[in-house]
Amino acid sequence: MKNDFLDIVKITYFTPENAKFYRTPGGFAGLNAFLPKVGADDLKEQEDGECIWQDLGRVFFHRAFPYELPDEFIEKVRAAVKRVSPEKFLLGEVWEDATTKFGFDKRRTYLLGKGLDSVMNYPFKNAVLGFVCGRDAGQTMTDILSICEHYPAPALHVLMNFMSTHDTVRAITAIAGESCEGRNRSWQRARRLTPEQYENGRRLMTLAYAMIFTLPGIPSIYYGDEIGMQGYKDPFNRAFFDWESRETRIRPVLQNLAALRKSCPAFADGTLAVTQAQGGVLCYERRAEAAVAAVCINRTEQQVRTVLLGRTVEVQPCSFAVVTDPE
């Protein structure tokens, strides 16, 4: 088994000496860093391996695709991480339902308490994106509740929720732009949203983030979404941050959502219950011991009147409302 996976797992040390940012002629930022390579034998409980992992307080352990690694190897990685501190967190990039994923001719054991702590939440991202793009609310919640039912609570409540990544089309482009499937890079490079498309995408993207911030999991924002940056597939979704952007309407919404989430414990580990899911209207509650929250997402172009925690609320077209209360 020695060095069987030597070129797969890497630890990246970001220091002034080995990390260099650059801008290519095409306008894309990148990172050039030496990547010390670690094999299976380096994860054994021995002095050399222990010294490597003692640096995890300031070192980023990167494992992009855990499906390329056998479960036994991931378990060794977890053991090494937890030896440094039980509070260290091991996150895996899994694009599907991590509890039903198959690999190496068997069902993977990612979330059985001996592998990953949690995963990137692509199923939620896909469900939310589908909803704001016109999919029925009932179908959307079926997909979301499936993940909630399959994942153990310790993993569910720390899922990495997002709407954009460096591997996917940026959220506003995916929502309001033409599909890039079957299109070459020249086509993707030249496409920008029209002013009308941008306004529609901006409004719908705020709804998407309202869901990401209020569903189970931990919300994350891919840089540039807060200013409506556009981009199709890699490398167009990885452009350097647009410091000259004049978009100022998205950031306050995200800041308010972050403050709301921080102020209400129900969003941290509360249960999820759907109260209405029909057409373009989606309402749900998060309930914890100390607090409760109710959310209504209105994707339609009509005002919606609904009841949230016993209060009648009017939700404006393409908008959302959140009501919180201590229990």
Sequence and secondary structure as in RCSB ss.txt:
>XXXX:A:sequence
MKNDFLDIVKITYFTPENAKFYRTPGGFAGLNAFLPKVGADDLKEQEDGECIWQDLGRVFFHRAFPYELPDEFIE
KVRAAVKRVSPEKFLLGEVWEDATTKFGFDKRRTYLLGKGLDSVMNYPFKNAVLGFVCGRDAGQTMTDILSICEH
YPAPALHVLMNFMSTHDTVRAITAIAGESCEGRNRSWQRARRLTPEQYENGRRLMTLAYAMIFTLPGIPSIYYGD
EIGMQGYKDPFNRAFFDWESRETRIRPVLQNLAALRKSCPAFADGTLAVTQAQGGVLCYERRAEAAVAAVCINRT
EQQVRTVLLGRTVEVQPCSFAVVTDPE
>XXXX:A:secstr
 TTTTTTT EEE   TTT EEEE TTSBEEEE    B  GGGGSSSHHHHHHHGGGGT EEE S GGGS HHHHH
HHHHHHHHH TT   EE   S TTT EETTEE  TTSSSS SEEB HHHHHHHHHHHTT  HHHHHHHHHHHHHH
S HHHHTT EE S  TTS  HHHHHHS   TT  HHHHHH    HHHHHHHHHHHHHHHHHHHHSSSEE   TTG
GGT    STTTTSB   TT    SHHHHHHHHHHHHHH THHHH EEEEEEEETTEEEEEEE SSEEEEEEEE S
SS EEEEETTEEEEE TTEEEEEEEE 
